[in-house]
Amino acid sequence: MKKNLFMLLSALAIVSLMLAACATPTTEAPKPTEAPKPTAVPPTVAPPTAVPPTVAPTAKPFRIGLVTDVGKVDDKSFNQSAWEGAQCGGKETGGTTKYIETTDPKDYGKNIAQFADEGYDVIVTVGFALGEDTIKAAAKYPKVKFIGVDQFQEKATAGVAGLIFPEDEAGFQAGVVAAMMSKSGQIGAVLGTDVVPPVWRFGEGYRAGAVWAKKDTKVNIIYHNDVGFDKTFTDPEWGKTTALSMIDKGADVIFGAGGKTGNGALLGVAQSNKALAIGVDTDQYLTVPEAKAVLLTSAMKLIVPGTCDLIKAVKAGTFKDGNVNGKVGLAPFHDVESKVTAEAKAKLDEAQKGLTAGTLKTNVAPAKPAK
């Protein structure tokens, strides 16, 4: 029985130990520490290349060049008027203007080419004498537009507008006023060479107007033909002495037309203070102040607006080849207004209305007839 009790107690002890073992929590071995995963680093990217902002290409400047004849842009007459017209065109179109003054007729073509080779948009060539070189340049430089002042075209030339004027009508009106204002019945005209058609038309229109107004008027016209072409319009001393000679012979109204040569005639009249003077091309009361006191009027060709309008037409794309007729007229009487009689004004008004309506003709040839 003791043996059985011992075995029972032993069995109970074993059971107790087993139960205790089952109740004790099992301690797990710690897991090895893992190295932290590296933080992802984005790949290095080169900064974007800077792209300059888009800039509109600079517009090509609109350029206007002017080539004079043997006169200067300060001749207070023909060339100056054309230059003022070019400047007007530059201002109206936002363009730039430059000029070349010709001193030798042999340089006309070279001077035109200087502007054309530089890509000028418009080239104004001033005077009848540049006509041939202008046409040649137009054929060589078809992208350039040319304005030929006083250059009549028998046949239209591509790229060339010939700005022409009815000088005979302006001269006619001047002749009417001269004849009506003359007390001696003798008037004169001191002009450049009659080889230039516009000069011829001025002079012969003056003669025709004087005789139409008063048929007994004696008209003495002298053209400066006894010198080379390069001096015919740049000889103020000859103009002055010729005008003084006419006054000494009884002429009391003198028409001066021919650049600086014509200006010399106006100064001669002012020096004598025995006659009245008539200017040309522009209102010379404004350009030859030394002659203000004796200046009756001026036979004007409206070169400034004519040239300006053609330049604007080039810019606008409305330019047309061929002849373009400019306008003419007489300048105001200014300081001698009170001396101009009502009869003279009425006769001038009659002439102007007749010329405008076409009922009065000057009967002046387009150019001096060949001998």
Secondary structure, DSSP 8 states (H G I E B T S, - for coil): -HHHHHHHHHHHHHHHHHHHHHHS--------------------------------------EEEEE--SS-TTSSSHHHHHHHHHHHHHHHHT-EEEEE--SSGGGHHHHHHHHHHTT-SEEEEESGGGHHHHHHHHHH-TTSEEEEET---SS--TTEEEEE--HHHHHHHHHHHHHHH-SSSEEEEEES-TTSHHHHHHHHHHHHHHHHH-TT-EEEEEE--SS-HHHHTS-HHHHHHHHHHHHHTT--EEEEESHHHHHHHHHHHHHH-SSEEEEEES-TTTT-GGGGGGEEEEEEE-HHHHHHHHHHHHHHT----EEEE--EEE---GGGGGGS-HHHHHHHHHHHHHHHHTSS-----SS----
